[in-house]
Structure formats: structure tokens, C-alpha cells
Amino acid sequence: MNAPKRVPSSFACKSYSRRNSFCREQNERHFNLAEPIPGPTLERFQTLAKELGVVLVLPYFERRQAGVYHNSAVVVDADGRDLGLYRKMHIPQDPGFEEKFYFTPGDLGFKTFDTAIGRIGVLICWDQWFPEAARLAALSGAWILFYPTAIGWKPAEPDSYAAYRDAWQTGMRGNAIHNGMYVAAVNRVGVEHEIEFWGASFVSDPMGRMIAAAGDGEETIVVECDPLKVEAARRGWPFLRDRRIDAYGGLLSRMTDD
């Protein structure tokens, strides 16, 4: 585990809103919103990270070249350095989430980043439902995992709200438990056409306890996280040690016959 040994780190999670969601419809003009990396948005936040002395996880609509665009997140260190990016690996397709029209699947794998506060992992939204991704971040030494997210529900389907939100929280807390790590789930807020984004950004500790949570509006929460609790969790429940890596070959297949 590549993390500070004694000094806890504080993390700020912000439930956020946005007015323009190009993913809602298939429209070629929305590709004009993409920026290359480096680009003006990254440069602005590099300056901000250096001024404040904080590590930033910056979601980014990346223009790689004409016709190739990614849903990405850039990690900016506390001195303003660009530490690299993660490109979303799992691309969904649902009504109101026309992501396959816009995004090329990531090709950088599941990366971790050595920052001023230790090694962190970054995944994006739909990635959160794939436990393999969180596990690979843990195996690469991350002690906290960040999920920039846009998840919500349709008010026309009121019976689904509690079930969807509970499933989301339970899944994120499960990722924390199974890997003995902190998880910061950062969700947007507000209503956009038929979708209401419920916010409720939260941080789970390595035992799956929700140690801080935001409401359903724009809000910033600051949470102190102790890397020594990651060490204790992984010693007490040594899931990483007890993995049967010789028996998981079936995970490399879409389906198995047995």
C-alpha cells in the first residue's frame, strides 16, 4: 500500500449539477464540447490545484482525434502536475444515456496514480457496477477509490427510486469492504428532462460504513480518511491474500458452460 503511514488525509466530495448533458441525445454538434488533453480546462484546474495545494480528480470529455472521443478523468497533483488520465472502460447505453454514440471505450486499463496523498484509484460512473475494476485498483495499491458519477432515476417511476439508490450505495460500500479501501462516490444533482439525479455523494470506510454523505442539492463534504484503517482492514480480512488466482480463468470468458 503506497500511502501516508501516520497522517490522515482529508478529501472533499462535491455533489454537482450541470446544465448541458450531451449524452441525453445523439447529436453530432455535441462533439464540439470535447477538448484535447492538455487543454484549457485542464490548464485552469492545474493552476487551481497548485494554488490550493490539493489533489484533483477532473472529469473530462476528451477529444483524442476527430472521431475518437473518451469519457476521461485527469488526476492533477497538489503541485499542479498532470499525473495522467483514466479513460472509462465500461460504456453503457440506455434511454437518456446515449454514451456509445459519444465515447470510445477506454484503452489504458484500470490505472492508479501516485499523488501527494498516496496512491489513488479512479473509475467513472458505470464502472462502479463491475467489481473486477475495483479489485484491480486495490491490487495496484490504491488505498482510496474515486467514482465521478451521474446516476439518478425517472420521477415517472417512483417505485424505483428507493431500490435504485439503495443498490447504488450498497454496491459502492461492497467495493470498499471487498477490497479493504475507502470509496468516494461523487454524484451529480438536479433534474434534466426525464431524469432526476439524486446527489447523495458519500464516502465509505474500508468496513463499508458510510462516514459522511451529502444531501440531494449541491454540497461539498470534507472527510478525513486514515490510511492506517486500510492496513488494519486488510490484515483483519485478508481477501487479497486468500484469492485463488489459479481458479479464476472463467472470468476471461463472456459466459461459462458449467
C-alpha positions in Angstrom: 0.0 0.0 0.0 1.5 3.2 -1.1 0.0 5.8 1.3 1.0 8.0 4.2 1.7 5.9 7.3 0.5 8.3 10.1 -1.2 11.4 8.9 -4.8 11.1 7.8 -5.8 12.9 4.6 -8.9 14.9 4.1 -11.0 14.6 0.9 -13.6 16.9 -0.4 -16.5 15.4 -2.4 -18.9 17.7 -4.2 -22.4 16.8 -5.4 -22.5 18.9 -8.6 -25.0 19.9 -11.2 -24.6 20.8 -14.9 -26.9 22.3 -17.5 -25.7 20.7 -20.7 -25.7 17.0 -20.9 -24.8 16.0 -24.4 -25.3 12.3 -23.6 -29.1 12.7 -23.5 -29.5 12.7 -27.3 -27.5 11.7 -30.3 -26.4 15.0 -31.8 -23.1 15.5 -33.7 -22.7 19.1 -32.6 -22.1 18.0 -29.0 -18.7 16.6 -30.1 -17.6 20.3 -30.2 -17.7 20.3 -26.4 -14.7 17.9 -26.2 -11.2 19.2 -25.5 -7.8 17.7 -26.1 -5.5 16.8 -23.2 -3.8 19.1 -22.4 -6.4 21.7 -23.0 -7.8 25.0 -21.5 -9.9 23.2 -18.8 -7.0 21.1 -17.6 -4.7 24.1 -17.5 -7.2 26.1 -15.4 -7.5 23.3 -12.8 -3.8 22.7 -12.7 -3.4 26.3 -11.6 -6.1 25.9 -9.0 -4.7 22.7 -7.6 -1.3 24.3 -7.2 -2.8 27.4 -5.6 -4.8 25.4 -3.1 -2.3 22.5 -2.6 -4.9 19.8 -3.3 -5.1 16.8 -5.5 -7.9 17.0 -8.1 -9.8 14.3 -10.0 -11.0 16.2 -13.0 -13.7 14.6 -15.3 -13.1 15.4 -18.9 -14.7 15.0 -22.3 -11.5 14.1 -24.1 -11.0 14.7 -27.8 -8.3 12.3 -28.9 -8.7 13.0 -32.6 -11.6 13.6 -35.0 -14.0 10.7 -34.5 -12.4 9.3 -31.3 -13.6 10.7 -28.0 -13.4 9.4 -24.4 -15.1 9.9 -21.1 -12.0 10.5 -19.1 -10.7 11.8 -15.8 -7.4 13.5 -15.3 -5.6 13.4 -12.0 -3.8 16.6 -11.0 -1.3 16.5 -8.2 -1.1 19.1 -5.4 1.8 20.9 -7.2 -0.3 21.3 -10.4 1.3 18.4 -12.3 -0.8 16.3 -14.7 -0.3 12.8 -13.4 -2.2 11.1 -16.3 -5.7 10.1 -17.1 -8.1 7.2 -16.8 -10.5 6.5 -19.7 -13.8 5.0 -18.8 -13.7 1.3 -19.7 -17.4 0.3 -19.5 -19.7 2.3 -21.8 -23.5 2.0 -21.2 -26.4 2.6 -23.5 -29.8 3.4 -22.1 -32.6 5.9 -22.9 -31.3 9.3 -21.8 -27.7 7.9 -21.7 -26.6 7.8 -25.3 -23.0 7.1 -24.3 -22.0 4.6 -27.0 -22.7 7.3 -29.6 -20.1 9.7 -28.0 -17.5 7.6 -26.2 -14.8 5.2 -27.4 -14.2 2.5 -24.7 -11.0 3.2 -22.7 -7.8 1.6 -23.7 -5.5 2.4 -20.8 -6.7 -0.3 -18.4 -7.5 0.3 -14.7 -4.9 2.7 -13.6 -3.8 4.0 -10.2 -1.9 7.3 -9.5 0.8 8.2 -7.1 -0.2 11.5 -5.6 0.8 13.8 -2.7 -1.7 11.8 -0.5 -0.7 8.4 -1.7 -1.8 6.0 -4.4 -5.4 6.5 -5.5 -7.7 4.8 -8.0 -10.2 6.4 -10.3 -13.1 4.9 -12.1 -16.1 6.5 -13.8 -19.9 6.0 -13.2 -20.9 2.8 -14.9 -17.5 1.3 -14.0 -18.8 1.1 -10.4 -21.0 -1.9 -11.1 -18.1 -4.1 -12.2 -16.3 -5.4 -9.1 -13.3 -6.5 -11.2 -12.4 -2.9 -11.8 -12.3 -2.0 -8.1 -10.4 -5.2 -7.3 -7.7 -4.3 -9.8 -7.3 -0.8 -8.3 -6.8 -2.5 -4.9 -4.3 -4.9 -6.3 -2.4 -2.0 -7.8 -2.0 -0.4 -4.3 -4.8 2.2 -4.2 -6.0 3.0 -0.7 -8.9 5.1 -1.8 -11.0 4.9 -5.0 -12.9 7.8 -6.6 -16.0 7.4 -8.7 -17.2 10.6 -10.5 -20.8 9.6 -11.2 -24.1 10.8 -12.8 -26.8 8.4 -11.6 -30.4 9.1 -11.0 -34.0 8.0 -11.6 -37.1 8.9 -13.5 -39.7 10.6 -11.4 -42.4 8.9 -13.5 -41.2 5.7 -11.9 -41.5 6.5 -8.2 -41.4 2.9 -7.1 -37.9 2.5 -8.5 -36.3 5.4 -6.6 -35.5 3.8 -3.2 -34.4 0.5 -4.8 -32.0 2.1 -7.3 -30.5 4.4 -4.7 -30.1 1.7 -2.1 -28.5 -0.6 -4.7 -26.0 2.1 -5.7 -25.0 2.8 -2.1 -24.8 -0.9 -1.3 -22.7 -1.6 -4.3 -20.2 1.1 -3.5 -19.9 0.1 0.1 -19.4 -3.5 -1.1 -16.5 -2.4 -3.2 -15.0 -0.8 -0.1 -15.4 -4.0 2.0 -14.3 -6.5 -0.5 -11.1 -4.5 -1.1 -10.4 -3.0 2.3 -10.3 0.5 1.0 -12.0 3.9 1.1 -14.5 4.6 -1.6 -15.6 8.2 -2.5 -18.8 8.1 -4.6 -19.3 11.6 -6.1 -22.7 12.1 -7.8 -24.4 15.0 -9.7 -27.7 16.6 -8.6 -30.6 18.3 -10.3 -33.3 17.5 -12.9 -32.6 17.2 -16.6 -35.6 16.4 -18.7 -36.9 13.0 -17.5 -34.0 12.2 -15.2 -33.6 13.4 -11.6 -30.0 13.0 -10.3 -30.2 12.3 -6.6 -26.8 13.6 -5.4 -26.1 11.9 -2.1 -22.3 11.9 -2.6 -20.7 9.9 0.2 -17.5 8.3 1.5 -17.3 4.7 2.8 -14.6 3.5 5.0 -12.9 0.1 4.5 -15.5 -1.7 6.6 -18.3 -0.3 4.4 -19.5 2.3 6.9 -20.8 5.5 5.3 -18.8 8.0 7.3 -20.1 11.1 5.5 -22.8 11.9 3.0 -24.2 14.9 1.2 -27.9 15.7 0.5 -29.8 16.0 -2.7 -28.5 19.5 -3.6 -25.1 21.0 -4.5 -22.9 20.4 -1.5 -19.2 19.9 -0.6 -18.3 17.5 2.2 -14.8 17.2 3.7 -13.9 13.8 5.1 -10.8 12.7 7.0 -9.6 9.3 5.9 -6.9 7.4 7.7 -4.7 5.0 5.6 -3.9 3.0 8.7 -7.5 1.8 8.7 -6.9 0.4 5.3 -3.9 -1.5 6.7 -6.0 -2.8 9.6 -8.9 -3.9 7.4 -6.7 -5.8 5.0 -4.9 -7.5 7.9 -8.2 -8.4 9.6 -10.0 -9.6 6.5 -7.2 -10.7 4.1 -9.3 -11.1 1.0 -6.3 -10.1 -1.2 -4.2 -12.8 0.3 -6.7 -15.6 0.1 -7.7 -15.1 -3.6 -7.5 -18.3 -5.6 -5.8 -16.8 -8.7 -5.4 -20.3 -10.1 -9.1 -20.8 -10.3 -10.5 -17.6 -11.9 -9.8 -18.4 -15.5 -13.6 -18.3 -16.2 -13.5 -14.5 -15.7 -11.8 -14.2 -19.0 -14.8 -15.6 -20.8 -18.2 -13.9 -21.6 -20.0 -17.0 -20.3 -19.0 -20.4 -19.0 -20.6 -23.7 -19.8 -20.7 -25.0 -16.3 
